[in-house]
């Protein structure tokens, strides 16, 4: 009787249906508490009471349902503790308790080592994420989002090799994104947004070839956004709200300042600019050298040299805007180890900006020559 606009409480007479194996009562207007009479339905394998107006605590009587395969109590007004005896429901494969007002998770819950789907989202849990999560050996999906979980992401999650969906957004998690997430080779969706995570996005995540969705927005991440593997398909929406991230122009973030890169990927990095003024200065110096050599006179020392034009410095963001985001339309020259872009500075001056490809060793020597 799913989505049938049924109101009122669950009648206690339901315990007479002793051969019942499934109850679908979700999407109605049931109120009151969950009837303890349900605990007498020993053959029950599925109990769906989601999206109602049920209140009070979850009765321990449900732990008598030893054959229970799926329990869905989400989207109600349930409060208090998750019963500790839930850890004894060894046949349970799907447990949905999201969107309630629950405040405590017993450690025994993490004994459900054969559970496949676990949803505890949108409750009021305030504890650190327990390392016992690693006991859920065959877990496919876990949703702990929109709570107040704190602390670091437990390293034991790295052992959940069947995990496909990991949702930890809108919590108070701290520390870095662990490298071991790159070992979750079946991962399809990862959401760590709206936490207090810091550090870099691990390059190991490039190995997650099945990853279709990632969201690490609104944290305190920094450094370069990975480029290879699934990251070729992600947009700025996955990374916004992290002011210290850098990367490719298509992500609308500043280009990276450092030249530290993994050899497995190609990375163009702006490491020098060539101004027409510097070329003129070099020519003047060469002419002076030739002139004084010809006359057999000693070179002028620094104190006697004519005043030099002041060098100008630019931030990478200024050059990013000046080249229209290093647009291909602004390329005026291309060589074996880099490209030259035409750039218009804010004051109207046109300059040439040379970008070296650090994939080639010659780029460093060429930079020294410049």
N, C-alpha and C positions, 0 to 999 in steps of 0.2 A: 504493500500500500504506500508506495513511494510517491511523494509530491501530490497528495490527495487532499490537502487542506484540512487534515484531521486535527482536532483540538482536544484539550483535556489531558488527563494523566494516563499512564500505562496501567491498564486494569490488572489486578492481582490474579484474576482468573486465567491469565495467560499461562500460568504454570500447569494448567490441565493439558496443554498441548505437548505432551511429553515426547512425542516423536518428531517434533519440529526440528529441522536442521538449519533453517535460515529465516531471519526476520529482517525485512526491509521496511523501515518506518521513517526513513530520512525525508527531509524537505517538507515537514508538516509543522504544526503549531503545538506540539506536545509540550506540556509544562509539568511542574512539580519535580519530584526526584525520580531517579531511576529505580524502578521497582525491584526489590530484593527477590521477588518471585521469579525473576528471570534466571536466577541461580539454580533453579530446579530443572531447567531444560537441559539435561545431561547430554543430549545428542546434538546440541546446537553447535554449528560450525561457523556461522556468520551472524553477527548482530550489528545492524546498521541503524543508528539513532541520530545520525548527523543532521545538522541544520534544523534544529528545533529550539525550544526555549527551556530545556531541562536545567534544573538548578541543584544545588547541594553538592555533596561529595560523591565520588565514584564508590559504589558499595563493594565491600570485600566479597560479597556473595558471587560476583562475576568470576572470581577465581575458581569456583566450583565447576566452571564450564571447561573441562579438561580437553574437549575435542575442538575448542574454538580455534579457527583458522584466521578469521578476520574480525576485528573489532573497530568500529568507527563511531566515535563519540564527539567528533569535531563540530565546531560552530554551535556551541551551546553556551550555558552560563555556569558550567561546573567549576567548583573551587576546591581548595584544599590540596591533599596529597594524591599522587599516583599510588595506588595500593602496592605495597611491597610484594604481595603475593603474586603480582603479575609476572614476576620472574619465574614462577613455576608453570606458566602456561607454555609448555614446551612445543605445542603444535602451532602456536601463534606465528603467522608469517606476515601479517599486515596489521599495524596498530596506528590508528589516527586519533590523536587527542588535541589537535590544533584548534586555535581560536576559542579558548576557554579562559578561565582565571586560575589555573592551577599554579601552585607555588613551590612544590617540592618533588624531586625525582629520587626515588630510592636507588641505591647502588645495585640492588637485586635486579632492576630492570635491564641492566646491561648483561645479564646472564642469558638473555634470549639469543643464543648464538646462531640460531637458524632463521631469525627474522629477516625478511626481505625489504620491507617498507616501514619506516618509522617517521611519524610526523608529530612533533611537539611544538610547532610554531605558534606564535602569537599567544603566549601565556605570560606568566610573571616569574620565570625562573631566574634566579640571581647568582647561582653558584658558578665557579669556574667549570669549564668543560672537563669532564672526568676522563682520565686515561683509559678507563674501562670500556670506552666506546670501541676499542680495538677487539673486544670479545665478540662483536657482532660480525662474525667471520664472512658471512655470505651476503651482507647487506648490499642492496642495489640502490636504494634511495634513502637519504636522511635529510629531514628539514627541521632545523633548530632555529629558524629565523625569527626575528621580531620578539626577542626576549631580552634579558639583561645578562646573558652569559658573559663571563669575564675571563681574563687570563690569556694564555697562549693557545694556539691550535695544537691539540695533543699529537705527539709524534706517532702514537699508535694508530691513527687514522691511515697512516702509510701502509698498514697491513691489510686494508680492506680492498683487495685486488679486484673484486667484482663491482665496486662502487661506480655508478653511472651518474648520479645526481647528488651534489653536495651543496646545501643551502645554509649559509651561516650569516646572512645579511641582517643588518639592524640589531647588532649586539654591542658589546663593549670589549671585543677581543683586542688584544695587544700583541706586540712582538712582530716578527716578520712572517711573510708567507713562506712556509717550509718548502725546502727543495723536494721532499718526499712526495709532494702532490704530483710532481712530474712522473712518478712511478705508478700512478693510478691510471693504467693504460686504457681502461674502459670508460673513463670519465667523459661524459657528454655535456654536462652543464655544471658550472662552478660559479657561485655567487658569494662573494666576501664583502660586498659593498656596505658602506655606512658603519664602519667599525673604527678602531684606532690603530690599524695595522701600519707598520712603517718598514723602511728598507726598500730593497729592489724587488721587482717581479722576477722570480727565478727563471733563468734561461731554460731550465729543465722542462718547463711547461710547453716548450716547442715540440716536445716528443708526443704530446697528447693529440694524435692525429684524428681521433673521433670527437674532439672537443668542438661543439657547435655554438656554445654560448659561454661567455665569461663576463663577469661584472666585478670589478675591484674599485669602482668609483667611490669617491668621498671617503678616502682614508688619508694617510700621511706618507704615501709611497713616493719614492724618488728614483732617479736613474733612468736608464734606457728601457723603453718598451720593447720586448722581443719582437722579432720580425718574421721568423720562419714558421713553418708548420701552420697551425690553425690561425696564428696571428695575422696572416695575410688577409683574412676575411673579416677581422673585427674593426669596428668604428670607434670614434672618440667617445661614444656613449658608454663604452665599457671602461673608460679610464678617467673620465672627467672628475674634477674635484680633488685631484692630486697635483698641486701646483708645481712640484719639483720633478715631475716626469718629463722626459724628453724623447724624441724619436723622429719618425718619418713625417714629412710635411702634411701628408694626407690625414694624419691624426690631429692636426691643428694644435700641436705642441711644439715648443722650441726645439731646434736641433740640438743634439748632445754636444757638450763642451769637451769631454774627455776623449782620449784616443784608446781607451781600454775596451777591447772587443774580443769576442770569441772567434777563433779562426774559422769556425764552421759557417759563418755568415758574412755576407758582403755588407760593408758599412761605409757609406760616404760621410766624412766628417770635415767640417769647415775648420781648417787649422791656419789659414793665412789669407790676407787680402793684399792685392797689388794695386796701388794707386798710381795714376799717371804722374803724380808729383814725385813719387819715389824714383821713377824711371829718370825724370829730369835731373834729380839730385845725383843719381849714379853717373849720369853723363857728365855733369859738371865736375865731379870728383876725378873721373878718368881724364878729362881735358886738363885739369890742373896738374895731375901727375905727369902727363906727357909733356906739358909745357915746361915744368921745372926740371925734368930729366934732360930735356933738350938743351936747356941753358946751363946744365951742370950745377944748378943751385940746389941746396938742401930743401927738402919739403917743409912747408909751413907746419909749425906745431899747432896743437889744438887751440892755443890761446890766440894765434894769428889768423885762424880760419875764418872765412866770412860767416855771418850768422846763417843758420840752417832753417829751412821752413819747418814749422811745428808739425809733428806727426799727429794724425787723428786716430782715435780709437773708437771702435763701434761694438755694441753688444750684439750677440748672435740674433737676438730678437729684432734689432734694427735691420740687420742684413736679411733676415727672413722676410720682413715686410718689403724691403727695398727690392728684392728679387721676385716679388709676387709668390712667395713660398717656394723659392727655387724652382720656378716653373720652367718647363722645357722650352717655352716660348722665349725665355730670356737667355738661353744658351747662345753665346757668340763664338765659342770655340770648344773643341773636344779633343783630348789627347789620349794616350794610352794609359795614363795614370790619374786622370781627372778631367774636370770640365771647368770652363770659364763662363760666368754669368754676368750679364749687364745688370747693373743695379742703379736705381735713382734714390739718393739719400734725401732726407726730408728738406734740406736746404736747396735742393734742385741739382746738386752736383751729380754727374754720372761717373761711376767708378766700375772697375772690373773686379769681380770676386772669384777667386780660384778655389775650387773644392777638390781636395785630394782623396783618392780612393786608397785607404790604408790596407786594402787587400794586397797591394803590391809593395814589396820592400823598397822599390825605387822611390816611392812617394816620400819617404822620410828624407832621403838624400836630396830629392828635388825641393822639398820644403827648406832644407838648410841652404841650398843654392839661392832660393828666392830671398 
